[in-house]
Amino acid sequence: MVAALQPAIFPMTLCDLYACWALDQRCFEDGEAYDLSTIRMLLSSSDSVSYKVVDHVGEMKGFLLGLVDRTPTYGAPVGGHIVAVGVAPEARCQGYGRWLIQQAELGFAFVGAHLVYLEVRVSNQTAYR
């Protein structure tokens, strides 16, 4: 018997730019998707805390784009801002969003940011849960 390969989570880099952008376009069809240059800026920032979920064939099924917020005076990490979380429509309700947020919390804590915030639309009941 061969064990099925499970989805995995990895940090995102600029190498993931186009895959992330394409998935973002699929996740946020109502005009809320980010443009390519914004995703490039988020992934290339030294303060980026961003992750992807890939399936057993390496296809991105979810992403989280985050940035460390720093104090203007001292540059110390004060928090983390989750800018966007997206999960492919066919992969929703499998825990990928929760998994990405948990990983981001660990990533932010690793760089010294202990407060993480995420803003969601009032109508997004799934995100509230």
CORVEN-V300290 format. One record per helix or strand. SS is the DSSP state (a for helix, b for strand). FROM is the first residue (numbers start at 1). LEN is the number of residues. Records with the same first field share a line. If there is no record, write none. Layout:
# CORVEN-V300290
SS->FROM-LEN / FROM-LEN
This chain:
# CORVEN-V300290
b->8-4 / 48-1 / 51-4 / 60-11 / 77-11 / 116-3
a->14-14 / 36-9 / 89-3 / 96-15 / 125-4
